[in-house]
Amino acid sequence: MTTTTPATSTPNANGTQSSGNALGQLSSNFSTFLTLLTTQLKNQDPTSPMDSNQFTQQLVEFSQVEQQINTNTNLNTLITQGQSQIGSYATSYLGKSVSITNGNASLANGKATWVYGLGTAASQTTLTVSNANGKVVYTGPGNTAAGNNQFNWNGKDTNGNQLADGTYTLAVSATAADGSPVTTNVASAGVVSEIDMTSGTPKLVIGNMEIGLGDIANVANTASSTN
């Protein structure tokens, strides 16, 4: 018996499978299959009837492919709905001050501010600022008092050159009088001015910096400043 092969989904322009096209191709192939089957049944040799098990199995295969395509379509719908909900959730951060603990801060108009904590008093503290490419642009001494300390950076590198606004990262290393390392942490804060959805995943825009929702350590109901 002549049969057709069940259609499979084909990649669309974004490299993903188009369930709608696949389902349409499957329906077309299934109609062709039924037409051929009906024709062969009408014209079969009564003394040598067709094997019913063969076309029954093919019917089952068509049904399984259709179920899989429908499942993929439903999953795509759920993913789209989830992304929409995340986007709506992200907008709730607009105008609010958020704390970030990944070491990043936005340099805007030649100003960037971090707060770094020392677990105990240190004999020496070194502050290192890197740009978005990971290149160290500034190294200098920091405060040695235990607890929180503020670093107001003017955006100039170690040689005194003014750097462009953007995202910069502060790393703090400190040692105690006996030479043992001191526990440190770094945080910054800023007001969320907009939400960037161009990548498909919401990014909060703070000055010249974009952060993910997972980078937020704390949210203030009213805008505040670390200055």
C-alpha positions as CSV (number, residue, x, y, z in Angstrom):
1,M,0.0,0.0,0.0
2,T,1.3,3.5,-0.9
3,T,1.5,5.7,2.2
4,T,2.7,9.2,3.1
5,T,5.1,10.1,5.8
6,P,3.7,12.1,8.8
7,A,4.8,15.7,8.6
8,T,7.2,17.0,11.1
9,S,7.6,20.6,12.2
10,T,10.1,22.8,10.4
11,P,12.3,25.6,11.7
12,N,11.0,29.1,11.3
13,A,13.0,32.3,10.9
14,N,14.0,32.3,14.6
15,G,15.3,28.7,14.5
16,T,12.3,27.3,16.4
17,Q,9.8,24.8,15.3
18,S,6.5,26.1,13.9
19,S,3.8,24.0,15.4
20,G,1.1,25.6,13.4
21,N,2.8,24.8,10.1
22,A,3.6,21.3,11.2
23,L,-0.1,20.7,12.2
24,G,-1.2,22.0,8.8
25,Q,1.2,19.7,7.0
26,L,0.1,16.7,9.1
27,S,-3.6,17.4,8.3
28,S,-2.8,17.6,4.6
29,N,-0.8,14.3,4.7
30,F,-3.5,12.6,6.8
31,S,-6.2,13.6,4.3
32,T,-4.1,12.2,1.4
33,F,-3.5,9.0,3.4
34,L,-7.2,8.5,4.0
35,T,-7.9,9.1,0.3
36,L,-5.3,6.5,-0.8
37,L,-6.6,4.1,1.9
38,T,-10.2,4.4,0.7
39,T,-9.2,4.0,-2.9
40,Q,-7.2,0.9,-2.2
41,L,-10.0,-0.6,-0.1
42,K,-12.5,-0.1,-2.9
43,N,-10.2,-1.7,-5.4
44,Q,-8.6,-4.5,-3.3
45,D,-8.5,-8.0,-4.5
46,P,-11.3,-9.9,-2.5
47,T,-9.1,-13.0,-2.6
48,S,-6.1,-11.1,-1.1
49,P,-7.5,-8.4,1.3
50,M,-5.3,-5.7,2.8
51,D,-3.6,-6.2,6.1
52,S,-5.7,-4.2,8.5
53,N,-2.9,-4.1,11.1
54,Q,-0.7,-2.1,8.8
55,F,-3.0,0.9,8.2
56,T,-4.3,0.7,11.8
57,Q,-0.7,1.2,13.0
58,Q,-0.3,4.1,10.6
59,L,-3.4,5.7,12.0
60,V,-2.0,5.4,15.5
61,E,1.3,7.0,14.3
62,F,-0.6,10.0,12.8
63,S,-2.5,10.4,16.1
64,Q,0.7,10.4,18.2
65,V,2.4,13.0,16.0
66,E,-0.7,15.2,16.2
67,Q,-0.7,14.9,20.0
68,Q,3.0,15.9,20.2
69,I,2.5,18.9,18.0
70,N,-0.5,20.0,20.1
71,T,1.6,19.6,23.3
72,N,4.4,21.7,21.8
73,T,1.9,24.4,20.9
74,N,0.5,24.5,24.4
75,L,4.0,24.7,25.9
76,N,4.8,27.6,23.7
77,T,1.7,29.4,24.8
78,L,2.6,28.8,28.5
79,I,6.1,30.2,27.9
80,T,4.8,33.3,26.2
81,Q,2.3,33.9,29.1
82,G,5.1,33.4,31.6
83,Q,7.3,36.0,29.8
84,S,4.5,38.5,29.8
85,Q,3.9,38.0,33.5
86,I,7.6,38.5,34.3
87,G,7.5,41.7,32.2
88,S,4.5,43.0,34.1
89,Y,6.2,42.1,37.4
90,A,9.4,44.0,36.4
91,T,7.4,47.2,35.8
92,S,6.6,47.3,39.6
93,Y,10.3,48.3,40.2
94,L,9.9,51.5,38.2
95,G,10.8,54.6,40.3
96,K,12.0,52.5,43.2
97,S,15.5,52.3,44.8
98,V,17.1,48.9,44.6
99,S,20.2,47.6,46.2
100,I,22.6,45.4,44.2
101,T,25.2,43.1,45.7
102,N,27.1,41.9,42.6
103,G,29.6,44.7,42.9
104,N,28.3,46.7,39.9
105,A,27.4,50.4,39.9
106,S,26.5,52.9,37.3
107,L,29.0,55.7,36.6
108,A,26.9,58.7,35.5
109,N,28.1,62.3,35.1
110,G,31.5,61.2,36.6
111,K,30.0,59.8,39.8
112,A,29.5,56.3,41.1
113,T,28.9,55.2,44.7
114,W,29.4,51.9,46.5
115,V,29.1,50.8,50.1
116,Y,31.5,48.1,51.2
117,G,31.6,46.3,54.5
118,L,34.5,45.0,56.5
119,G,33.9,42.1,58.9
120,T,36.6,43.4,61.3
121,A,39.0,46.3,61.3
122,A,41.7,46.0,58.7
123,S,45.3,47.2,58.6
124,Q,45.1,47.6,54.8
125,T,42.2,47.8,52.3
126,T,42.5,47.9,48.6
127,L,39.8,49.1,46.2
128,T,39.8,47.8,42.6
129,V,37.4,49.1,39.9
130,S,37.0,47.2,36.6
131,N,35.1,48.2,33.5
132,A,32.4,46.2,31.7
133,N,35.1,44.2,29.9
134,G,36.8,43.2,33.2
135,K,39.8,45.5,32.7
136,V,41.1,47.0,35.9
137,V,40.9,50.8,35.5
138,Y,41.4,52.0,39.1
139,T,43.3,50.8,42.2
140,G,43.5,52.7,45.4
141,P,43.4,52.4,49.2
142,G,40.2,52.2,51.1
143,N,39.0,52.7,54.6
144,T,40.0,50.2,57.3
145,A,37.2,50.7,59.9
146,A,35.0,47.7,60.6
147,G,31.4,47.9,59.3
148,N,30.1,49.8,56.3
149,N,32.2,52.3,54.4
150,Q,31.3,54.4,51.4
151,F,33.4,54.9,48.3
152,N,32.5,57.8,46.1
153,W,34.3,57.4,42.8
154,N,34.9,60.3,40.4
155,G,35.2,58.1,37.4
156,K,38.9,58.7,36.9
157,D,41.4,55.9,36.3
158,T,44.6,55.4,38.3
159,N,46.4,57.8,36.0
160,G,43.7,60.6,36.5
161,N,42.0,60.1,33.1
162,Q,38.2,60.7,33.1
163,L,36.4,57.5,32.0
164,A,33.2,57.2,30.1
165,D,29.9,56.7,31.9
166,G,28.8,53.1,32.1
167,T,28.8,50.0,34.3
168,Y,31.8,49.5,36.6
169,T,32.5,46.8,39.2
170,L,34.2,47.3,42.6
171,A,36.2,44.6,44.3
172,V,37.5,45.0,47.9
173,S,40.3,43.1,49.5
174,A,41.5,43.7,53.1
175,T,43.9,42.2,55.5
176,A,44.1,42.3,59.3
177,A,47.1,43.3,61.4
178,D,48.2,39.6,61.6
179,G,48.0,39.2,57.8
180,S,44.8,37.2,57.8
181,P,42.1,38.2,55.2
182,V,39.1,40.3,56.3
183,T,35.7,39.4,55.2
184,T,34.2,42.0,52.8
185,N,31.0,42.7,50.9
186,V,30.1,45.3,48.3
187,A,26.7,46.9,47.5
188,S,25.4,49.8,45.5
189,A,22.0,51.3,45.0
190,G,20.1,53.2,42.4
191,V,16.7,54.2,41.1
192,V,15.1,52.1,38.4
193,S,14.3,54.5,35.5
194,E,13.0,52.1,32.8
195,I,12.6,48.4,31.9
196,D,14.5,47.0,28.9
197,M,12.6,44.1,27.2
198,T,14.5,44.0,23.9
199,S,16.3,40.8,24.8
200,G,13.1,39.0,25.8
201,T,14.2,39.0,29.4
202,P,13.3,42.0,31.5
203,K,16.3,44.2,32.5
204,L,16.1,47.0,35.0
205,V,17.8,50.2,33.9
206,I,19.7,52.1,36.6
207,G,21.6,55.1,35.2
208,N,23.8,53.5,32.5
209,M,23.5,50.0,33.9
210,E,21.2,47.1,33.3
211,I,20.6,44.4,35.9
212,G,18.5,41.3,36.0
213,L,15.8,40.7,38.6
214,G,18.0,38.1,40.2
215,D,20.7,40.8,41.0
216,I,18.4,42.7,43.3
217,A,19.1,42.4,47.1
218,N,16.7,44.9,48.5
219,V,13.9,47.2,47.2
220,A,12.8,50.5,48.9
221,N,9.3,51.7,48.5
222,T,10.5,55.3,48.1
223,A,13.5,56.4,46.0
224,S,16.6,56.9,48.2
225,S,20.2,57.6,47.6
226,T,23.4,56.3,49.1
227,N,25.0,59.7,49.1
